[in-house]
Amino acid sequence: MTLDKVRRGEQIKIISIGDFRIKEQALRMGIDEGTILTCSEVVPAGPVVVSKNRQELAIGRSLARQINVEVLARADAAGLAKPSLKSETFGEV
């Protein structure tokens, strides 16, 4: 699976990174093979935002397509899925 396919809340481990040029770009952001990240957000038609050690990184789709990952914890299994919005009912004044 590649990084562009992950969903919000999933914890992932970097398995391999494309060619040397792509690996060099990833290393500049502090990402290397074996790094564990959490997907913070997936922007539609935009970057994949991942977090590592309280730092968020936005990785463009073209770079994300060349990074192979393994999902360690699914969003729904870990209770990390996007919270649903609830409407609150207030009493009359």
C-alpha positions as CSV (number, residue, x, y, z in Angstrom):
1,M,0.0,0.0,0.0
2,T,1.3,3.5,-0.7
3,L,1.1,6.6,1.5
4,D,-1.5,8.3,-0.7
5,K,-4.0,5.5,0.1
6,V,-4.0,5.8,3.9
7,R,-7.0,7.2,5.8
8,R,-7.2,9.7,8.6
9,G,-6.3,8.3,12.0
10,E,-4.3,5.3,10.7
11,Q,-0.9,4.6,12.3
12,I,1.6,3.6,9.6
13,K,5.2,2.4,9.2
14,I,7.3,3.4,6.2
15,I,8.4,0.2,4.5
16,S,10.2,1.5,1.4
17,I,10.8,4.7,-0.4
18,G,11.1,5.0,-4.3
19,D,14.3,5.9,-6.0
20,F,17.3,7.8,-4.5
21,R,15.8,11.2,-5.5
22,I,12.5,10.5,-3.7
23,K,14.3,9.1,-0.7
24,E,16.4,12.2,-0.5
25,Q,13.2,14.4,-0.4
26,A,11.7,12.3,2.3
27,L,14.9,12.4,4.4
28,R,14.8,16.2,4.4
29,M,11.4,15.9,6.1
30,G,12.7,13.4,8.6
31,I,11.0,10.4,7.0
32,D,13.0,7.2,6.5
33,E,12.3,3.5,6.2
34,G,11.1,2.2,9.5
35,T,9.6,5.6,10.6
36,I,6.2,5.3,12.3
37,L,3.7,8.1,11.5
38,T,0.0,8.9,12.1
39,C,-2.2,10.2,9.3
40,S,-3.6,13.5,10.6
41,E,-5.6,14.4,7.5
42,V,-6.1,13.5,3.8
43,V,-6.9,16.6,1.8
44,P,-9.1,15.8,-1.2
45,A,-6.9,16.3,-4.3
46,G,-4.2,17.7,-2.0
47,P,-1.5,16.5,0.3
48,V,-1.5,13.7,2.9
49,V,-0.8,15.3,6.3
50,V,1.1,13.0,8.7
51,S,2.3,13.6,12.2
52,K,5.5,12.5,13.9
53,N,6.7,13.6,17.3
54,R,4.1,16.4,17.6
55,Q,5.2,17.8,14.2
56,E,2.8,17.7,11.2
57,L,4.1,17.2,7.6
58,A,2.2,17.8,4.4
59,I,3.4,15.3,1.8
60,G,2.3,15.9,-1.8
61,R,0.4,13.2,-3.6
62,S,3.1,12.6,-6.2
63,L,5.7,11.9,-3.4
64,A,3.2,9.9,-1.3
65,R,2.5,7.6,-4.3
66,Q,6.2,6.5,-4.2
67,I,6.3,5.7,-0.4
68,N,5.2,2.1,0.5
69,V,3.7,1.8,4.0
70,E,2.3,-0.8,6.3
71,V,-0.8,0.0,8.4
72,L,-0.1,-0.8,12.0
73,A,-3.5,0.4,13.5
74,R,-6.6,1.2,11.6
75,A,-8.6,4.3,12.4
76,D,-11.8,2.5,13.2
77,A,-10.1,-0.2,15.3
78,A,-8.1,2.2,17.4
79,G,-11.0,4.6,18.0
80,L,-9.3,7.3,16.1
81,A,-11.9,7.8,13.4
82,K,-13.2,11.2,12.7
83,P,-15.6,12.2,15.4
84,S,-19.2,12.6,14.3
85,L,-20.9,15.9,14.8
86,K,-23.7,15.9,17.3
87,S,-26.4,18.5,17.6
88,E,-27.2,19.5,21.1
89,T,-30.7,20.3,22.2
90,F,-31.0,23.3,24.5
91,G,-33.9,23.9,26.8
92,E,-36.2,26.9,26.2
93,V,-35.3,30.1,27.8
